[in-house]
Amino acid sequence: MKKSYIYIVVIMIAILGAYIYNLSTTTKRNEIEIIHMKQQERLKEVEAKLETARENFKLAEKQLQDSKNFKLLRTPNEKALQVKAATDIYNNWKEQVEYLENQRLMLKNILTKNY
């Protein structure tokens, strides 16, 4: 009689342990899914910023070309300043595009490794 009680207690403990393990893995899975969703949202934000940065980069490139080809009567110093300003803007947008492309690649790599 005592042995059957021991078996029942052992079985109940095993069932309780399995239930607790299942709860912990489900919670972990839910946390991973939440992290994955946040990373997907971040990826969408980065891609939107990247698209804007690319457009601004193209505009800066055109502005740089226009400033180099500007034919109005100007002093060489004014033209040099205009070209330098356009070059700085161009370089800033170029760096921004490169940074955002790296962010996008990193997030895509993380997302493909997680799932």
N, C-alpha and C positions, 0 to 999 in steps of 0.2 A: 504494500500500500504506500509506504514511504517513497519507494522508488518511482512510482507513477507520479507522485507530487513533484519529485525532483525533475522528472522528464517534462512535466507540464511547465514548470518554472523555467527550465532551460529553453524550451520551445518558445515561451512567451518573451523571454529575454532576446532570443534570436530574431523573433518577429519585430520586436521593438527596435532592435539595432538596425534591421533592414529598413524599417520605416524612417528612422532618423537619417540613415545614409541616403535614402532616396530624397528626403527633404533637402539635405545639404547639397546634393548634386543638382537638384532642380533649381535651387537658389543660385548656385554657381552658374548654371546655364543661363538663367535669366539675367544675371549680372553681365555675362559675356555678350548676350544679345543687346542689352542696353548700351554697352560700350561700342559694339559694332554699329548700332544705329547712330550714336553720337559721331563716330568716325565718318559714317556716310554723310551726315549733315555737314560736317566740317569739310569733307571733300567737295560737296556741292558749293559751299561758300568759297572755297579756294578756286574752284573752276570758274565761278562767276567773277571773282576778283581778277583772275588770270585773263579772262576775256576782255574785261575793261582795260587792264594794263596793256594788253596787246594792241587794242585800238588806240590808246594814248601813245604807245610806242610808235605806231605807224604815223600818227599825227606829228609827233616830235621829229621823226625822221624826215617827213615832208617839210616841216618848219626849218630844219637844219639845211636841207637842200635849198629852200627858198632864200634863206639868209645868205648862203654862199653865192647865190646867183642874183642877188638884189642889184639892180642897175642904176638906181637913183643916185644923184650926186650926194655922196657922203664922204666924210673924212675917213681915212684908213682906220683911225682909232675907233670910230663909231661902228664901222663894219666889223672890225675885229671883236669888239665887245658884243655885238649882236650874234656873231658866229660862236663866240665862247659861251654865251648864255644858252643858245640853241643846243650846243654840244653838251653842256651840263645837263640840260633837261633830257636830251636823248639818252645820255649815259645813265641817268637816274631811272628812267623807264626801262632801259635795257636790264639793269640790275634787278628791278622789281619783277620783271617778267621771268628772269632766270630763277629768282628766289621762289616765286609762286609755282613755277614748273617743278622745281625740286620738292616743294611741299606736296604737290599733287602726286608726284611719283612715289614719295614716301608713304602717303596715305593709301594709295592704291596697293602698294606692296604689303602694308599692314593688313589691309582688308582681305587680300587674297591669301595671306598666311593664316588668318584667323578662321576662314571658312573654306 
